[in-house]
Amino acid sequence: MRPIEAADHPALQAFLGTATPPAWGLLGKLLGDLVAVVTLEITGDALRVNDIYVARELRRKRIGKAMMREVEQLAAKLEQRRIVVDDARGAQEFFRRVGFESEGDRWVRVVA
């Protein structure tokens, strides 16, 4: 796992199926192939997860969980005390399993 770089944009566009790649986030590779992306944003009060994508054939293989551990470590390095997900779009159970708690429409994890 590593931060997204400008050179990754063509691969991200193909993986995500979008014309505009995310501005900032982390990507995960397995044997050189892009298998996961977490798009992020720093706000005044938290590190915000805009989206998490894992290749369909690799879901339920703990890749998403590993990506979220990296997000937690990044939040700690950036001195952000909270990680926030505003729109879990059907992934509420995933976020609950990786330590987030529901706060109305948002999912929040406090970084130790």
Biopython code that builds the backbone (N, CA, C, O; Angstrom):
import numpy as np
from Bio.PDB.StructureBuilder import StructureBuilder

atoms = [
    (1, "MET", "N", (0.835, -1.164, 0.000)),
    (1, "MET", "CA", (0.000, 0.000, 0.000)),
    (1, "MET", "C", (0.884, 1.233, 0.000)),
    (1, "MET", "O", (1.944, 1.278, 0.625)),
    (2, "ARG", "N", (0.404, 2.227, -0.726)),
    (2, "ARG", "CA", (1.162, 3.472, -0.806)),
    (2, "ARG", "C", (0.245, 4.595, -1.252)),
    (2, "ARG", "O", (-0.862, 4.345, -1.730)),
    (3, "PRO", "N", (0.708, 5.849, -1.094)),
    (3, "PRO", "CA", (-0.109, 6.983, -1.557)),
    (3, "PRO", "C", (-0.274, 6.979, -3.079)),
    (3, "PRO", "O", (0.579, 6.475, -3.810)),
    (4, "ILE", "N", (-1.361, 7.539, -3.526)),
    (4, "ILE", "CA", (-1.611, 7.699, -4.958)),
    (4, "ILE", "C", (-0.659, 8.747, -5.508)),
    (4, "ILE", "O", (-0.460, 9.796, -4.895)),
    (5, "GLU", "N", (-0.073, 8.464, -6.661)),
    (5, "GLU", "CA", (0.825, 9.396, -7.344)),
    (5, "GLU", "C", (0.251, 9.716, -8.715)),
    (5, "GLU", "O", (-0.607, 8.994, -9.221)),
    (6, "ALA", "N", (0.728, 10.797, -9.310)),
    (6, "ALA", "CA", (0.240, 11.215, -10.629)),
    (6, "ALA", "C", (0.423, 10.117, -11.673)),
    (6, "ALA", "O", (-0.420, 9.959, -12.556)),
    (7, "ALA", "N", (1.503, 9.365, -11.584)),
    (7, "ALA", "CA", (1.769, 8.297, -12.553)),
    (7, "ALA", "C", (0.750, 7.158, -12.462)),
    (7, "ALA", "O", (0.643, 6.342, -13.377)),
    (8, "ASP", "N", (0.005, 7.105, -11.360)),
    (8, "ASP", "CA", (-1.004, 6.058, -11.165)),
    (8, "ASP", "C", (-2.323, 6.366, -11.856)),
    (8, "ASP", "O", (-3.183, 5.491, -11.951)),
    (9, "HIS", "N", (-2.501, 7.594, -12.343)),
    (9, "HIS", "CA", (-3.806, 8.014, -12.868)),
    (9, "HIS", "C", (-4.366, 7.117, -13.964)),
    (9, "HIS", "O", (-5.547, 6.777, -13.895)),
    (10, "PRO", "N", (-3.592, 6.708, -14.976)),
    (10, "PRO", "CA", (-4.187, 5.817, -15.995)),
    (10, "PRO", "C", (-4.683, 4.484, -15.405)),
    (10, "PRO", "O", (-5.761, 4.010, -15.762)),
    (11, "ALA", "N", (-3.904, 3.893, -14.516)),
    (11, "ALA", "CA", (-4.323, 2.630, -13.897)),
    (11, "ALA", "C", (-5.550, 2.834, -13.018)),
    (11, "ALA", "O", (-6.443, 1.986, -12.991)),
    (12, "LEU", "N", (-5.599, 3.962, -12.295)),
    (12, "LEU", "CA", (-6.762, 4.266, -11.459)),
    (12, "LEU", "C", (-8.012, 4.481, -12.294)),
    (12, "LEU", "O", (-9.094, 4.017, -11.934)),
    (13, "GLN", "N", (-7.865, 5.179, -13.402)),
    (13, "GLN", "CA", (-9.011, 5.405, -14.285)),
    (13, "GLN", "C", (-9.567, 4.076, -14.780)),
    (13, "GLN", "O", (-10.782, 3.883, -14.810)),
    (14, "ALA", "N", (-8.689, 3.163, -15.167)),
    (14, "ALA", "CA", (-9.136, 1.854, -15.651)),
    (14, "ALA", "C", (-9.770, 1.040, -14.521)),
    (14, "ALA", "O", (-10.817, 0.422, -14.716)),
    (15, "PHE", "N", (-9.150, 1.036, -13.357)),
    (15, "PHE", "CA", (-9.645, 0.254, -12.218)),
    (15, "PHE", "C", (-10.992, 0.762, -11.724)),
    (15, "PHE", "O", (-11.901, -0.023, -11.455)),
    (16, "LEU", "N", (-11.113, 2.081, -11.608)),
    (16, "LEU", "CA", (-12.333, 2.679, -11.069)),
    (16, "LEU", "C", (-13.406, 2.914, -12.123)),
    (16, "LEU", "O", (-14.578, 3.091, -11.791)),
    (17, "GLY", "N", (-13.008, 2.915, -13.391)),
    (17, "GLY", "CA", (-13.959, 3.168, -14.465)),
    (17, "GLY", "C", (-14.435, 4.605, -14.510)),
    (17, "GLY", "O", (-15.579, 4.879, -14.872)),
    (18, "THR", "N", (-13.549, 5.528, -14.139)),
    (18, "THR", "CA", (-13.892, 6.948, -14.147)),
    (18, "THR", "C", (-12.889, 7.727, -14.985)),
    (18, "THR", "O", (-11.745, 7.307, -15.163)),
    (19, "ALA", "N", (-13.333, 8.859, -15.493)),
    (19, "ALA", "CA", (-12.442, 9.711, -16.276)),
    (19, "ALA", "C", (-11.512, 10.508, -15.375)),
    (19, "ALA", "O", (-10.397, 10.847, -15.771)),
    (20, "THR", "N", (-11.970, 10.810, -14.161)),
    (20, "THR", "CA", (-11.181, 11.625, -13.245)),
    (20, "THR", "C", (-10.720, 10.774, -12.070)),
    (20, "THR", "O", (-11.547, 10.324, -11.278)),
    (21, "PRO", "N", (-9.421, 10.544, -11.943)),
    (21, "PRO", "CA", (-8.937, 9.756, -10.812)),
    (21, "PRO", "C", (-9.016, 10.572, -9.519)),
    (21, "PRO", "O", (-9.074, 11.800, -9.571)),
    (22, "PRO", "N", (-9.020, 9.908, -8.370)),
    (22, "PRO", "CA", (-9.070, 10.634, -7.104)),
    (22, "PRO", "C", (-7.834, 11.499, -6.918)),
    (22, "PRO", "O", (-6.745, 11.151, -7.373)),
    (23, "ALA", "N", (-8.013, 12.624, -6.248)),
    (23, "ALA", "CA", (-6.908, 13.550, -6.024)),
    (23, "ALA", "C", (-5.937, 13.020, -4.974)),
    (23, "ALA", "O", (-4.728, 13.231, -5.079)),
    (24, "TRP", "N", (-6.468, 12.327, -3.952)),
    (24, "TRP", "CA", (-5.610, 11.886, -2.863)),
    (24, "TRP", "C", (-6.154, 10.622, -2.244)),
    (24, "TRP", "O", (-7.368, 10.446, -2.136)),
    (25, "GLY", "N", (-5.266, 9.748, -1.842)),
    (25, "GLY", "CA", (-5.682, 8.523, -1.195)),
    (25, "GLY", "C", (-4.564, 7.504, -1.174)),
    (25, "GLY", "O", (-3.391, 7.836, -1.343)),
    (26, "LEU", "N", (-4.949, 6.265, -0.965)),
    (26, "LEU", "CA", (-4.006, 5.154, -0.914)),
    (26, "LEU", "C", (-4.432, 4.103, -1.927)),
    (26, "LEU", "O", (-5.618, 3.935, -2.211)),
    (27, "LEU", "N", (-3.445, 3.405, -2.462)),
    (27, "LEU", "CA", (-3.778, 2.286, -3.342)),
    (27, "LEU", "C", (-3.077, 1.044, -2.853)),
    (27, "LEU", "O", (-2.011, 1.104, -2.240)),
    (28, "GLY", "N", (-3.700, -0.085, -3.136)),
    (28, "GLY", "CA", (-3.145, -1.371, -2.754)),
    (28, "GLY", "C", (-2.902, -2.214, -3.986)),
    (28, "GLY", "O", (-3.744, -2.297, -4.881)),
    (29, "LYS", "N", (-1.733, -2.841, -4.019)),
    (29, "LYS", "CA", (-1.393, -3.725, -5.130)),
    (29, "LYS", "C", (-1.103, -5.111, -4.591)),
    (29, "LYS", "O", (-0.633, -5.277, -3.465)),
    (30, "LEU", "N", (-1.393, -6.098, -5.414)),
    (30, "LEU", "CA", (-1.114, -7.485, -5.100)),
    (30, "LEU", "C", (-0.426, -8.083, -6.311)),
    (30, "LEU", "O", (-1.007, -8.151, -7.395)),
    (31, "LEU", "N", (0.785, -8.507, -6.132)),
    (31, "LEU", "CA", (1.592, -9.041, -7.230)),
    (31, "LEU", "C", (1.668, -8.056, -8.400)),
    (31, "LEU", "O", (1.640, -8.450, -9.566)),
    (32, "GLY", "N", (1.763, -6.785, -8.067)),
    (32, "GLY", "CA", (1.900, -5.742, -9.075)),
    (32, "GLY", "C", (0.607, -5.227, -9.669)),
    (32, "GLY", "O", (0.610, -4.232, -10.394)),
    (33, "ASP", "N", (-0.508, -5.895, -9.370)),
    (33, "ASP", "CA", (-1.803, -5.467, -9.908)),
    (33, "ASP", "C", (-2.546, -4.613, -8.888)),
    (33, "ASP", "O", (-2.545, -4.919, -7.695)),
    (34, "LEU", "N", (-3.178, -3.544, -9.360)),
    (34, "LEU", "CA", (-3.990, -2.683, -8.518)),
    (34, "LEU", "C", (-5.228, -3.461, -8.086)),
    (34, "LEU", "O", (-5.984, -3.953, -8.925)),
    (35, "VAL", "N", (-5.435, -3.571, -6.763)),
    (35, "VAL", "CA", (-6.569, -4.346, -6.255)),
    (35, "VAL", "C", (-7.468, -3.555, -5.308)),
    (35, "VAL", "O", (-8.583, -3.985, -5.015)),
    (36, "ALA", "N", (-6.990, -2.392, -4.821)),
    (36, "ALA", "CA", (-7.798, -1.621, -3.881)),
    (36, "ALA", "C", (-7.396, -0.154, -3.899)),
    (36, "ALA", "O", (-6.241, 0.193, -4.144)),
    (37, "VAL", "N", (-8.381, 0.697, -3.633)),
    (37, "VAL", "CA", (-8.157, 2.147, -3.568)),
    (37, "VAL", "C", (-9.026, 2.712, -2.448)),
    (37, "VAL", "O", (-10.200, 2.365, -2.321)),
    (38, "VAL", "N", (-8.428, 3.590, -1.638)),
    (38, "VAL", "CA", (-9.173, 4.354, -0.648)),
    (38, "VAL", "C", (-8.953, 5.820, -0.998)),
    (38, "VAL", "O", (-7.818, 6.295, -1.029)),
    (39, "THR", "N", (-10.048, 6.536, -1.261)),
    (39, "THR", "CA", (-9.927, 7.959, -1.555)),
    (39, "THR", "C", (-10.172, 8.737, -0.271)),
    (39, "THR", "O", (-11.105, 8.448, 0.480)),
    (40, "LEU", "N", (-9.319, 9.727, -0.032)),
    (40, "LEU", "CA", (-9.308, 10.442, 1.243)),
    (40, "LEU", "C", (-9.338, 11.947, 1.055)),
    (40, "LEU", "O", (-9.079, 12.477, -0.025)),
    (41, "GLU", "N", (-9.665, 12.610, 2.150)),
    (41, "GLU", "CA", (-9.670, 14.066, 2.190)),
    (41, "GLU", "C", (-9.409, 14.479, 3.640)),
    (41, "GLU", "O", (-9.947, 13.876, 4.568)),
    (42, "ILE", "N", (-8.590, 15.498, 3.826)),
    (42, "ILE", "CA", (-8.368, 16.027, 5.164)),
    (42, "ILE", "C", (-9.323, 17.192, 5.363)),
    (42, "ILE", "O", (-9.368, 18.119, 4.554)),
    (43, "THR", "N", (-10.088, 17.135, 6.451)),
    (43, "THR", "CA", (-10.978, 18.240, 6.805)),
    (43, "THR", "C", (-10.459, 18.841, 8.106)),
    (43, "THR", "O", (-9.480, 18.355, 8.672)),
    (44, "GLY", "N", (-11.097, 19.866, 8.563)),
    (44, "GLY", "CA", (-10.652, 20.523, 9.785)),
    (44, "GLY", "C", (-10.684, 19.636, 11.010)),
    (44, "GLY", "O", (-9.888, 19.821, 11.931)),
    (45, "ASP", "N", (-11.597, 18.669, 11.035)),
    (45, "ASP", "CA", (-11.751, 17.869, 12.244)),
    (45, "ASP", "C", (-11.467, 16.380, 12.069)),
    (45, "ASP", "O", (-11.544, 15.622, 13.036)),
    (46, "ALA", "N", (-11.138, 15.949, 10.844)),
    (46, "ALA", "CA", (-10.991, 14.506, 10.651)),
    (46, "ALA", "C", (-10.301, 14.185, 9.323)),
    (46, "ALA", "O", (-10.138, 15.039, 8.451)),
    (47, "LEU", "N", (-9.906, 12.925, 9.213)),
    (47, "LEU", "CA", (-9.493, 12.369, 7.935)),
    (47, "LEU", "C", (-10.738, 11.695, 7.380)),
    (47, "LEU", "O", (-11.269, 10.770, 7.994)),
    (48, "ARG", "N", (-11.201, 12.145, 6.236)),
    (48, "ARG", "CA", (-12.459, 11.672, 5.667)),
    (48, "ARG", "C", (-12.188, 10.620, 4.593)),
    (48, "ARG", "O", (-11.399, 10.844, 3.675)),
    (49, "VAL", "N", (-12.851, 9.474, 4.718)),
    (49, "VAL", "CA", (-12.819, 8.430, 3.697)),
    (49, "VAL", "C", (-13.974, 8.723, 2.750)),
    (49, "VAL", "O", (-15.140, 8.607, 3.125)),
    (50, "ASN", "N", (-13.643, 9.100, 1.524)),
    (50, "ASN", "CA", (-14.695, 9.361, 0.542)),
    (50, "ASN", "C", (-15.207, 8.073, -0.070)),
    (50, "ASN", "O", (-16.399, 7.939, -0.350)),
    (51, "ASP", "N", (-14.302, 7.121, -0.279)),
    (51, "ASP", "CA", (-14.704, 5.848, -0.879)),
    (51, "ASP", "C", (-13.624, 4.807, -0.661)),
    (51, "ASP", "O", (-12.453, 5.140, -0.478)),
    (52, "ILE", "N", (-14.022, 3.556, -0.681)),
    (52, "ILE", "CA", (-13.085, 2.442, -0.665)),
    (52, "ILE", "C", (-13.543, 1.447, -1.724)),
    (52, "ILE", "O", (-14.713, 1.067, -1.784)),
    (53, "TYR", "N", (-12.601, 1.039, -2.549)),
    (53, "TYR", "CA", (-12.882, 0.085, -3.629)),
    (53, "TYR", "C", (-11.934, -1.093, -3.480)),
    (53, "TYR", "O", (-10.732, -0.910, -3.287)),
    (54, "VAL", "N", (-12.470, -2.295, -3.567)),
    (54, "VAL", "CA", (-11.672, -3.519, -3.598)),
    (54, "VAL", "C", (-12.151, -4.303, -4.810)),
    (54, "VAL", "O", (-13.353, -4.419, -5.048)),
    (55, "ALA", "N", (-11.213, -4.837, -5.569)),
    (55, "ALA", "CA", (-11.576, -5.625, -6.753)),
    (55, "ALA", "C", (-12.601, -6.687, -6.346)),
    (55, "ALA", "O", (-12.424, -7.394, -5.354)),
    (56, "ARG", "N", (-13.660, -6.780, -7.123)),
    (56, "ARG", "CA", (-14.789, -7.661, -6.791)),
    (56, "ARG", "C", (-14.339, -9.093, -6.472)),
    (56, "ARG", "O", (-14.833, -9.692, -5.517)),
    (57, "GLU", "N", (-13.435, -9.633, -7.237)),
    (57, "GLU", "CA", (-13.008, -11.019, -7.030)),
    (57, "GLU", "C", (-12.150, -11.205, -5.780)),
    (57, "GLU", "O", (-11.878, -12.337, -5.379)),
    (58, "LEU", "N", (-11.723, -10.106, -5.162)),
    (58, "LEU", "CA", (-10.877, -10.189, -3.973)),
    (58, "LEU", "C", (-11.573, -9.702, -2.706)),
    (58, "LEU", "O", (-10.938, -9.573, -1.659)),
    (59, "ARG", "N", (-12.848, -9.435, -2.793)),
    (59, "ARG", "CA", (-13.578, -9.008, -1.600)),
    (59, "ARG", "C", (-13.687, -10.177, -0.626)),
    (59, "ARG", "O", (-13.686, -11.344, -1.020)),
    (60, "ARG", "N", (-13.779, -9.831, 0.651)),
    (60, "ARG", "CA", (-13.833, -10.800, 1.742)),
    (60, "ARG", "C", (-12.512, -11.545, 1.912)),
    (60, "ARG", "O", (-12.485, -12.678, 2.392)),
    (61, "LYS", "N", (-11.412, -10.894, 1.510)),
    (61, "LYS", "CA", (-10.065, -11.464, 1.667)),
    (61, "LYS", "C", (-9.217, -10.607, 2.598)),
    (61, "LYS", "O", (-7.993, -10.736, 2.622)),
    (62, "ARG", "N", (-9.863, -9.734, 3.363)),
    (62, "ARG", "CA", (-9.228, -8.846, 4.345)),
    (62, "ARG", "C", (-8.402, -7.717, 3.729)),
    (62, "ARG", "O", (-7.628, -7.065, 4.429)),
    (63, "ILE", "N", (-8.558, -7.486, 2.453)),
    (63, "ILE", "CA", (-7.841, -6.394, 1.802)),
    (63, "ILE", "C", (-8.397, -5.053, 2.265)),
    (63, "ILE", "O", (-7.631, -4.137, 2.565)),
    (64, "GLY", "N", (-9.714, -4.927, 2.325)),
    (64, "GLY", "CA", (-10.321, -3.687, 2.798)),
    (64, "GLY", "C", (-9.923, -3.388, 4.231)),
    (64, "GLY", "O", (-9.663, -2.237, 4.581)),
    (65, "LYS", "N", (-9.874, -4.412, 5.055)),
    (65, "LYS", "CA", (-9.466, -4.245, 6.454)),
    (65, "LYS", "C", (-8.016, -3.752, 6.523)),
    (65, "LYS", "O", (-7.704, -2.864, 7.315)),
    (66, "ALA", "N", (-7.143, -4.315, 5.709)),
    (66, "ALA", "CA", (-5.741, -3.873, 5.678)),
    (66, "ALA", "C", (-5.633, -2.424, 5.207)),
    (66, "ALA", "O", (-4.827, -1.654, 5.728)),
    (67, "MET", "N", (-6.450, -2.059, 4.220)),
    (67, "MET", "CA", (-6.437, -0.675, 3.734)),
    (67, "MET", "C", (-6.868, 0.278, 4.846)),
    (67, "MET", "O", (-6.288, 1.353, 4.999)),
    (68, "MET", "N", (-7.876, -0.105, 5.617)),
    (68, "MET", "CA", (-8.352, 0.770, 6.684)),
    (68, "MET", "C", (-7.341, 0.869, 7.828)),
    (68, "MET", "O", (-7.288, 1.898, 8.501)),
    (69, "ARG", "N", (-6.540, -0.171, 8.066)),
    (69, "ARG", "CA", (-5.446, -0.064, 9.047)),
    (69, "ARG", "C", (-4.435, 0.982, 8.584)),
    (69, "ARG", "O", (-3.923, 1.759, 9.390)),
    (70, "GLU", "N", (-4.151, 0.995, 7.280)),
    (70, "GLU", "CA", (-3.238, 1.998, 6.733)),
    (70, "GLU", "C", (-3.818, 3.404, 6.877)),
    (70, "GLU", "O", (-3.090, 4.352, 7.171)),
    (71, "VAL", "N", (-5.113, 3.535, 6.672)),
    (71, "VAL", "CA", (-5.772, 4.837, 6.840)),
    (71, "VAL", "C", (-5.637, 5.286, 8.292)),
    (71, "VAL", "O", (-5.376, 6.459, 8.555)),
    (72, "GLU", "N", (-5.813, 4.365, 9.231)),
    (72, "GLU", "CA", (-5.679, 4.704, 10.647)),
    (72, "GLU", "C", (-4.257, 5.169, 10.963)),
    (72, "GLU", "O", (-4.075, 6.155, 11.676)),
    (73, "GLN", "N", (-3.268, 4.482, 10.448)),
    (73, "GLN", "CA", (-1.880, 4.886, 10.667)),
    (73, "GLN", "C", (-1.599, 6.255, 10.059)),
    (73, "GLN", "O", (-0.897, 7.076, 10.650)),
    (74, "LEU", "N", (-2.150, 6.490, 8.884)),
    (74, "LEU", "CA", (-1.980, 7.790, 8.235)),
    (74, "LEU", "C", (-2.631, 8.892, 9.066)),
    (74, "LEU", "O", (-2.053, 9.965, 9.235)),
    (75, "ALA", "N", (-3.818, 8.635, 9.580)),
    (75, "ALA", "CA", (-4.506, 9.625, 10.417)),
    (75, "ALA", "C", (-3.655, 9.966, 11.640)),
    (75, "ALA", "O", (-3.543, 11.134, 12.011)),
    (76, "ALA", "N", (-3.062, 8.961, 12.259)),
    (76, "ALA", "CA", (-2.214, 9.199, 13.425)),
    (76, "ALA", "C", (-1.003, 10.052, 13.045)),
    (76, "ALA", "O", (-0.644, 10.972, 13.780)),
    (77, "LYS", "N", (-0.376, 9.760, 11.914)),
    (77, "LYS", "CA", (0.782, 10.547, 11.461)),
    (77, "LYS", "C", (0.398, 11.994, 11.173)),
    (77, "LYS", "O", (1.177, 12.916, 11.413)),
    (78, "LEU", "N", (-0.811, 12.180, 10.657)),
    (78, "LEU", "CA", (-1.286, 13.523, 10.328)),
    (78, "LEU", "C", (-1.922, 14.225, 11.533)),
    (78, "LEU", "O", (-2.433, 15.339, 11.419)),
    (79, "GLU", "N", (-1.881, 13.554, 12.683)),
    (79, "GLU", "CA", (-2.457, 14.071, 13.930)),
    (79, "GLU", "C", (-3.949, 14.369, 13.806)),
    (79, "GLU", "O", (-4.456, 15.336, 14.374)),
    (80, "GLN", "N", (-4.626, 13.531, 13.062)),
    (80, "GLN", "CA", (-6.082, 13.593, 12.962)),
    (80, "GLN", "C", (-6.646, 12.581, 13.958)),
    (80, "GLN", "O", (-6.297, 11.401, 13.902)),
    (81, "ARG", "N", (-7.499, 13.020, 14.851)),
    (81, "ARG", "CA", (-8.016, 12.172, 15.912)),
    (81, "ARG", "C", (-9.207, 11.315, 15.478)),
    (81, "ARG", "O", (-9.578, 10.367, 16.170)),
    (82, "ARG", "N", (-9.797, 11.648, 14.340)),
    (82, "ARG", "CA", (-10.986, 10.907, 13.901)),
    (82, "ARG", "C", (-10.886, 10.579, 12.412)),
    (82, "ARG", "O", (-10.317, 11.329, 11.619)),
    (83, "ILE", "N", (-11.458, 9.436, 12.070)),
    (83, "ILE", "CA", (-11.657, 9.051, 10.671)),
    (83, "ILE", "C", (-13.164, 9.012, 10.474)),
    (83, "ILE", "O", (-13.881, 8.400, 11.264)),
    (84, "VAL", "N", (-13.646, 9.666, 9.418)),
    (84, "VAL", "CA", (-15.078, 9.807, 9.199)),
    (84, "VAL", "C", (-15.461, 9.283, 7.823)),
    (84, "VAL", "O", (-14.761, 9.513, 6.837)),
    (85, "VAL", "N", (-16.583, 8.575, 7.774)),
    (85, "VAL", "CA", (-17.188, 8.134, 6.523)),
    (85, "VAL", "C", (-18.595, 8.708, 6.501)),
    (85, "VAL", "O", (-19.427, 8.347, 7.334)),
    (86, "ASP", "N", (-18.866, 9.598, 5.555)),
    (86, "ASP", "CA", (-20.187, 10.224, 5.492)),
    (86, "ASP", "C", (-21.223, 9.356, 4.796)),
    (86, "ASP", "O", (-22.402, 9.387, 5.151)),
    (87, "ASP", "N", (-20.794, 8.586, 3.810)),
    (87, "ASP", "CA", (-21.740, 7.804, 3.020)),
    (87, "ASP", "C", (-21.206, 6.377, 2.891)),
    (87, "ASP", "O", (-20.355, 6.104, 2.044)),
    (88, "ALA", "N", (-21.702, 5.475, 3.725)),
    (88, "ALA", "CA", (-21.215, 4.093, 3.722)),
    (88, "ALA", "C", (-21.822, 3.259, 2.600)),
    (88, "ALA", "O", (-21.356, 2.146, 2.355)),
    (89, "ARG", "N", (-22.839, 3.757, 1.914)),
    (89, "ARG", "CA", (-23.472, 3.096, 0.756)),
    (89, "ARG", "C", (-23.486, 1.578, 0.814)),
    (89, "ARG", "O", (-22.878, 0.910, -0.022)),
    (90, "GLY", "N", (-24.163, 1.053, 1.776)),
    (90, "GLY", "CA", (-24.294, -0.402, 1.855)),
    (90, "GLY", "C", (-23.117, -1.105, 2.506)),
    (90, "GLY", "O", (-23.117, -2.332, 2.598)),
    (91, "ALA", "N", (-22.113, -0.364, 2.961)),
    (91, "ALA", "CA", (-20.942, -0.983, 3.582)),
    (91, "ALA", "C", (-20.932, -0.772, 5.098)),
    (91, "ALA", "O", (-19.874, -0.833, 5.725)),
    (92, "GLN", "N", (-22.081, -0.528, 5.676)),
    (92, "GLN", "CA", (-22.153, -0.266, 7.107)),
    (92, "GLN", "C", (-21.560, -1.413, 7.922)),
    (92, "GLN", "O", (-20.832, -1.171, 8.885)),
    (93, "GLU", "N", (-21.857, -2.643, 7.553)),
    (93, "GLU", "CA", (-21.337, -3.796, 8.290)),
    (93, "GLU", "C", (-19.810, -3.851, 8.203)),
    (93, "GLU", "O", (-19.151, -4.168, 9.193)),
    (94, "PHE", "N", (-19.247, -3.550, 7.043)),
    (94, "PHE", "CA", (-17.786, -3.512, 6.899)),
    (94, "PHE", "C", (-17.191, -2.487, 7.858)),
    (94, "PHE", "O", (-16.257, -2.803, 8.594)),
    (95, "PHE", "N", (-17.717, -1.267, 7.859)),
    (95, "PHE", "CA", (-17.164, -0.231, 8.722)),
    (95, "PHE", "C", (-17.340, -0.575, 10.202)),
    (95, "PHE", "O", (-16.468, -0.261, 11.013)),
    (96, "ARG", "N", (-18.439, -1.205, 10.559)),
    (96, "ARG", "CA", (-18.622, -1.644, 11.942)),
    (96, "ARG", "C", (-17.548, -2.661, 12.324)),
    (96, "ARG", "O", (-16.973, -2.585, 13.410)),
    (97, "ARG", "N", (-17.280, -3.614, 11.428)),
    (97, "ARG", "CA", (-16.282, -4.660, 11.705)),
    (97, "ARG", "C", (-14.876, -4.094, 11.842)),
    (97, "ARG", "O", (-14.056, -4.680, 12.548)),
    (98, "VAL", "N", (-14.571, -2.985, 11.197)),
    (98, "VAL", "CA", (-13.218, -2.411, 11.291)),
    (98, "VAL", "C", (-13.135, -1.296, 12.331)),
    (98, "VAL", "O", (-12.196, -0.501, 12.314)),
    (99, "GLY", "N", (-14.117, -1.233, 13.241)),
    (99, "GLY", "CA", (-14.016, -0.359, 14.391)),
    (99, "GLY", "C", (-14.714, 0.980, 14.332)),
    (99, "GLY", "O", (-14.509, 1.811, 15.216)),
    (100, "PHE", "N", (-15.527, 1.218, 13.325)),
    (100, "PHE", "CA", (-16.269, 2.478, 13.236)),
    (100, "PHE", "C", (-17.573, 2.353, 14.009)),
    (100, "PHE", "O", (-18.113, 1.260, 14.176)),
    (101, "GLU", "N", (-18.064, 3.488, 14.475)),
    (101, "GLU", "CA", (-19.352, 3.536, 15.152)),
    (101, "GLU", "C", (-20.254, 4.516, 14.427)),
    (101, "GLU", "O", (-19.801, 5.540, 13.916)),
    (102, "SER", "N", (-21.525, 4.192, 14.390)),
    (102, "SER", "CA", (-22.503, 5.037, 13.715)),
    (102, "SER", "C", (-22.807, 6.264, 14.553)),
    (102, "SER", "O", (-23.059, 6.174, 15.754)),
    (103, "GLU", "N", (-22.778, 7.419, 13.891)),
    (103, "GLU", "CA", (-23.215, 8.674, 14.496)),
    (103, "GLU", "C", (-24.240, 9.278, 13.546)),
    (103, "GLU", "O", (-23.938, 10.209, 12.799)),
    (104, "GLY", "N", (-25.441, 8.744, 13.582)),
    (104, "GLY", "CA", (-26.467, 9.172, 12.640)),
    (104, "GLY", "C", (-26.146, 8.632, 11.257)),
    (104, "GLY", "O", (-26.053, 7.420, 11.068)),
    (105, "ASP", "N", (-25.975, 9.524, 10.293)),
    (105, "ASP", "CA", (-25.657, 9.117, 8.922)),
    (105, "ASP", "C", (-24.163, 8.883, 8.710)),
    (105, "ASP", "O", (-23.761, 8.342, 7.680)),
    (106, "ARG", "N", (-23.341, 9.288, 9.675)),
    (106, "ARG", "CA", (-21.889, 9.174, 9.545)),
    (106, "ARG", "C", (-21.370, 7.969, 10.327)),
    (106, "ARG", "O", (-21.986, 7.519, 11.293)),
    (107, "TRP", "N", (-20.237, 7.469, 9.888)),
    (107, "TRP", "CA", (-19.514, 6.428, 10.610)),
    (107, "TRP", "C", (-18.199, 7.046, 11.046)),
    (107, "TRP", "O", (-17.512, 7.683, 10.247)),
    (108, "VAL", "N", (-17.841, 6.857, 12.327)),
    (108, "VAL", "CA", (-16.671, 7.526, 12.892)),
    (108, "VAL", "C", (-15.813, 6.517, 13.636)),
    (108, "VAL", "O", (-16.314, 5.623, 14.317)),
    (109, "ARG", "N", (-14.515, 6.687, 13.486)),
    (109, "ARG", "CA", (-13.550, 5.900, 14.267)),
    (109, "ARG", "C", (-12.577, 6.875, 14.909)),
    (109, "ARG", "O", (-11.979, 7.711, 14.232)),
    (110, "VAL", "N", (-12.428, 6.760, 16.210)),
    (110, "VAL", "CA", (-11.479, 7.597, 16.943)),
    (110, "VAL", "C", (-10.118, 6.921, 16.881)),
    (110, "VAL", "O", (-9.982, 5.729, 17.156)),
    (111, "VAL", "N", (-9.115, 7.711, 16.513)),
    (111, "VAL", "CA", (-7.748, 7.199, 16.392)),
    (111, "VAL", "C", (-7.053, 7.380, 17.724)),
    (111, "VAL", "O", (-7.040, 8.475, 18.287)),
    (112, "ALA", "N", (-6.470, 6.294, 18.228)),
    (112, "ALA", "CA", (-5.791, 6.341, 19.537)),
    (112, "ALA", "C", (-4.433, 7.000, 19.435)),
    (112, "ALA", "O", (-3.730, 7.122, 20.438)),
]
sb = StructureBuilder()
sb.init_structure("model")
sb.init_model(0)
sb.init_chain("A")
sb.init_seg("    ")
for serial, (resi, resn, name, xyz) in enumerate(atoms, 1):
    if name == "N":
        sb.init_residue(resn, " ", resi, " ")
    sb.init_atom(name, np.array(xyz, "f"), 0.0, 1.0, " ", f" {name:<3s}", serial, name[0])
structure = sb.get_structure()
